């Protein structure tokens, strides 16, 4: 019975492999599941092993040709295909018949080798990294018998994989995660955007909490995002520090949902740039340096005095700039009031943590010139975020996060209460 037909090009490639290596691998991997996982990565050597795996199960069900089981009969072969690496390969699949029930018995190993999940994830990653679906066949690493790699089929694989990623991000539980801070900001996509929330654990690790699509960071939409996070188990009973750029809708949503359990650290960089935007080009550099120097003073009293002096100076040349500085000024000094500017300022005085993540997401998504649907946009962003997440570094100053929590609780008057899982609690 000829299950696999190798072409000339395959034969030349197979000769490059040491058949003893295959024996070593098969001895090392005891279970059928283990063999299947190994085979996926051994192309074209894996093609030769596919037949061994299928025949092993066939013999287990029916016995050998000379000592066959009368209850289970071999029933010829039929055309089929298996997934190896990122590609499909045509093979002839053994058939088994249960003579007692007069029904066909499927081979479990063949079903596993047909599974497309790993294929989809791998293809999705390549697409995210910028490979055009119409050029994907050029990346095929193995033999001409590979099929199913047209632009349409790759697109379908991408949709399936990215849909799983979006569902994973949207539904994964946050119970048991000890978050001390949350960064939240939006990334623009043409005429709308995706708001991304990133949590910082007490150990300093960054975790993507969730996303929501919105044209503006209005209170209603952001409140919906926060409520979803709480439903998934976000505990804010111990208090949270929110690092934001100063959007009014965002600030209102934080106050509504986390009232009494949140402190705001507004981004000092955004405040500085908003202020100097009212000034002439000749004055911008000078006041940018003054504002930067004031914010770098580690003590709250010193920084506050320096900023008040700048405000008075601005009143003489541009009242709008002075008003911009006054708006939310205390919230730009939250780390100073907590007495932790020197320890945690590098990571928490600006929204750089989340903007860095957004820039890296852009490496995946900025190549897209046209978004067909809202679903596509969210799927791609979710996939990019989950791909990036394992490589995100811990925040600088993480050894001081326990002290940050203590100071937050002192200012807010929070005792160590039980976790809050409902907004009404």
Residue, then its C-alpha position, 0 to 999 in steps of 0.5 A: x500500500x503506497x500512502x505517500x508518493x515522493x517526487x524527485x525533489x523530495x527524494x533529494x532532500x530526504x537523502x540529506x537526512x540521516x535515517x538513524x536520526x529518525x530512529x533516535x527521535x522515535x525512541x525518544x518520543x513514546x506517545x502518539x501525541x509526542x510523535x505528532x508534535x515532533x513530526x510537524x517540525x521535521x519536514x520533509x523527514x516528517x512525511x516519511x514518519x507520517x506513514x509510520x504513525x498511521x500504520x502503528x495505529x492501524x496495526x493496533x486496531x486491526x492487528x498485523x496483516x498475518x495476525x489480524x483482528x476479525x472484529x476490525x478489518x482493513x478497508x483499503x485507503x482514501x485520499x487525504x491530507x495532513x498538516x506539517x509545519x505550515x503546509x498541507x500534504x496529500x497522502x493516502x489514508x488507511x481505512x478501518x471497518x468495524x465488522x460488528x457495527x458495519x461502520x468506519x473507524x476514524x484514525x485518531x492520529x490522522x485527525x490530529x495531523x489534520x488539525x489546523x490550529x498550529x498552522x493558523x497561528x504560524x501563518x498569522x504571525x508571518x502575516x502580522x510581520x508584513x508578508x503579503x498573502x499574495x506572496x506567501x507561496x514564495x515562503x514555502x519551505x518544502x516541496x511542490x506537493x504543498x497545497x492550500x496556500x492561495x491568498x484566499x486560503x491564507x486569509x481564512x487562516x489569518x481570520x481564524x487565528x486572529x479571531x481566537x486571539x481577540x476572544x482570548x484577550x476579551x475573555x481571559x480572567x483577571x482574578x488573582x492578579x494583583x495590579x497596582x497601576x493601570x496605563x490607558x491610552x488610545x492608538x489612532x486608526x484613520x478616523x477612529x482608534x483603539x483604546x488599550x489598557x495595560x496593567x502593572x502587577x505588584x511584581x512590575x510585570x505588564x499585562x494587556x487588560x483589554x481593548x475597546x474601539x472608539x472614535x474618541x476617549x469619551x466617558x461612556x465608552x471608557x466606562x464600558x471598558x472598565x466595567x468589562x475588566x471588573x466583570x473579568x475579575x479586576x480587583x481595585x479594592x487595594x487602590x490603583x494608580x492610573x497613568x493617563x494623558x489627561x483626556x476629560x472623558x477618560x478622567x471622568x470614567x475613572x472617577x465614576x467607576x473607581x471612586x475612592x480607589x484611584x489616584x491619577x498621575x497625568x503625563x508630564x510630557x503631555x502637559x508640557x507639550x500642551x502648554x508650550x503649544x500656545x507659545x511662539x516658536x521663540x518661547x517654546x524651547x525656553x519654557x519647555x526647559x523650565x517646565x522640565x526642570x520644575x518637574x524633575x525636582x524630587x520634592x513636592x514642595x519644590x516642584x510645586x513652587x517652581x511650577x507656580x513661578x512658571x505659571x505667573x511668568x506665562x500670565x504675562x505673555x500668554x494667558x491661554x498657556x498659563x490656563x493650560x498649565x493650571x488645568x489638572x496641575x496637581x494630578x501631574x504631581x501625584x508621584x511627588x505627593x506620594x514621595x516616590x518621584x525619584x524611585x518611580x518617576x522613570x516609569x510612571x511620570x509619563x505614558x511612555x510605557x503604553x506608548x512604547x507598546x502602541x509603537x510596537x503594535x504599529x510595526x504589525x498594523x501600520x502596513x495595512x492601508x485599508x481596514x475592511x471591517x471593525x472586526x478586522x481592526x480589533x482582531x489584528x490589534x489583539x493578535x499583535x498585543x498578545x504576541x508582544x506581551x510575553x516580551x514586555x519588560x518589567x517596569x523600572x523601579x519595580x522594587x518600590x511598587x509595594x511602597x507605592x501601594x502603601x502610599x496610595x492607601x494612605x492618601x485614599x484612606x483605604x484599609x486592606x479590604x476584600x477584593x471588589x468585583x462589582x462596581x456597586x460594591 
